Amino acid sequence: MRIIDMHCHVLPALDDGAKSVKEAVAALQEAKKQGIDEIILTPHHYPDTDLPVDLIFQTKEILEEMIQQYNIGIKLYQGQECFYHTELPELLDRGEVLTLAGSKYVLIEFPEDVSFREIKYGIRQLKEAGYEPILAHYERYRSLMEKGRVAELKSEEILLQMNFDTVQREYGFLKRNPFHEDLKKGYVDFMASDCHGMKYRKYFIEPSVKWMEQNLPADSLERILFENPKKILEHIY
């Protein structure tokens, strides 16, 4: 199974992800063991923090040197996970915040208590600016738990990313996972690790991939794990 991870935080010492080069290398080695060959690095962008793009690329170069040194065999691309704010399109236009792999795709997140209206407004603003937003870990937003709201987003062709570890969770006293149904309905466009190193949300995707292999058609699995993220890398919209 070919897997491209389009959301992770393993660039060392830039955000709340990997704290050192050593930890980042260990995370990449684990990613490789679990079948990941290409990764888009997505350190956080927040409106109240200054993370220079030059520093991001310099850190990526260090990590690429370690990949060569340890013969890990993973290809890296650069991006960011962008916390939505109204100035985001302008920062993207100026290149002060990064899209995914130099494409028009933008990985965006909101506060967990964001309203449905705010999600739709932010996505619309980015689309009007010429970008293709992908809603990061959409399963976190409480406003999307109301019946029919995820279906409404999909009816408007809004792209959704789910974290791998969500597949493994059980919710409520019935011990069921409502997000399994989203996967079966084809609502999910991307799966990603959202890995933060070797301590918090480390690479552990195999049980989720196994469930998907057993419960989804092969073409759906290929689309979510490889074909859609490949479109990002090849700038296909």
N, C-alpha and C positions, 0 to 999 in steps of 0.2 A: 504494500500500500504506500503510495507516494503522498507525503504530507508536507505542506508548507505552513509554517507557523507565522501568522501575520500580526501577532500582538504579544510582546514580551518585554520584560524589564531586566535584561541581563547585562546591559552596558554598565560597567562598574562605577560606583560612586557618583552617579549623576542624579538619581532620584531615590525612591524607597525600594529599589530592587537590589541587585547584587552589590555588595559593599566593597569588593576587591576583585582584582584581576583573577586571582586564584579561584574565588567563588564563581566568577563568570565562566571560567574555563571548565570547571566541574559541571556547571549547568549545561553547557554546550555538549560536553561529552555524554551526559545523560540524555540530552535531546537526540543525539545521533543514535544512541542505543535503541531509542524508542521509535525510530523510523523517520526522523525529521532531517531533511537535507538542505532546506532553505529557510531562512528566518528574516522577518522584517523587525528590526529593533525599534521599540516605541517608547522611549523615555517620556515621562509626563511633561506636558506644557500646562502651566497654570498662569492665570493673568497677573498674579502678584509675585511671580518668581522670574528670575532672569537666568535662562539657560542658553548661553550663546551657541549658535549653530556650529561655529568653528570648533568649539570644545567637543560637541557631540561627534563630529566627524573625526577629530583627533583621537578620541577614545575608541571609536570603531576601528581605526587603523591599528591601534595597539592590540585590540582583540583579534583582528585578522592575522597579525603576526603570531599570536599565540596559537591560532588555529593551524597555521603552517607548521609551527614548531612541534605541536603535539599531534599533527596529522589527523585532525578531527574530521575533515571532509564535509564541512557545512559552509554554505555561501550566505553572506550577510548583506542585507539591504537596510537603508536608513529610513526612518520615519519618526513620528511622534504620536502619542495619544494626547489629544487636545481637549482640555476642559473647555466646554463651550462658553463663550462670552461674545458680546456684540462686536468687539473689535477683532475677533479671530479672522474673518475673511481678509481684512486689510493686512494683518500680520503675515498671513499665508501669501498674499500677493507680493509682499516685499521680501519674502524668503526668510523672514525672522522666525517663523515656525514652519515645521516640515510636514509635507504631505507624505503619503506612503510610497516609498521607492521612487520619488520624483514624479509620481503620477498626479492625476487630479483627484484621486481617492484620499479622503481625510478620515482618520479614525477619531471619533468624538465621544466624549462622555459628559454626563450631567450629574448633579447631586442625586442621591438615591430617592429623595422626596420630591423631585422635579414634577411639575404638572404635565399632563398629556399635552396641553396647549403649548407649553414652553418647548417641549421636545419637537413638536411639529414646526413651531416658529423657527427654532434654531436650524433645523434641517432645511427648511425652505430658504432661509437666508443664505446658507452655504450653496445650495443648488443655484439660486439666482446669481451668485457670484461666480458660477462656473465650475464648482467643485462637486464631487460625488461622495457625500458623507456616508460613513459606515457607523452605525450605532454600536458602540462597544458594550459588551456584556449586558445586553438589553434586559436580561432576566433579573437584574438588580432593581429596576425602577418600579416602585410600588404602583405608580399610576398606570402601568401597563398590565397589572394583574387583573384589571376589570375586564369582564368578558367582551370579546370582540375588538379590543384595541390593537392587539398585535395583528389581527387579520386586517384591520383598517390601515395600518402602516404598510402591510404587504400589498394591499390594493393600490397604494400610491407608489409602489415599487421602491420602497425604502429598504436599504440593505441592513441586515441584522447579523451581529456576531455574538456567538455564545461561547462561554468558557468550557473547556473540556470537563473540568471538575463538576460542573452543574449536572452532567449526565449521571454522575455517581451518587447524587444526593437523594435522600428521602425526606418528604415534607409532611408535617402534620401527623396526627395519630393513625391515619390510614396508611402511612408509610408508602405514599405514592409520589411520583415525580411528574408534575403537570407539564414540564418542558419536554418530556418524551413525545408528547402529542404534537408539539410544535415541530419537532424534527420529522415526525412521520407525515405531517401535512406539508412539508417542504418550505416552512417559513424561515428556516435558518439558512443564511447564505455563507457564513464562515464559522469554523470552529478555531479556537486559539487557546494557547496555554495560559496566557496572562502570567507567565512565570516571573517570579521575583527573586530568583537565585536558588540557593540550596536550603534555605530555612523557611521562607514563606512562599507557599504555592510553588513548590519545586515541580519539575517535570514528572508527571505521573498520569500519562494519557492512555496507557494501554487498556485499562478496564473500560474506559469510555469508548475507545475505538472498537473493542470487542463487542460491546452492546450495540453499537451502530452497525457493525457487520452482520449481526444476528437479526436486526430489526428494520434495517433500511435496504431498499434496492441498491444494487451495486453501482448503478449510474448516479444515484443521489449521493452516495458516499464519496464517489470520485469527484463530483461537483463541489461538495462542501470542503473536502480536505485538500484538493489539488487544483481543480479547474478554475474555480472562482478566485482563489489567491493568485494563481498564475496570471489571470487577467490584470491584476494589480501590477505585477512585475512587467508585463508586456504592454501596459497602458491601453488596455482594451476596455471599452465602456459599453 
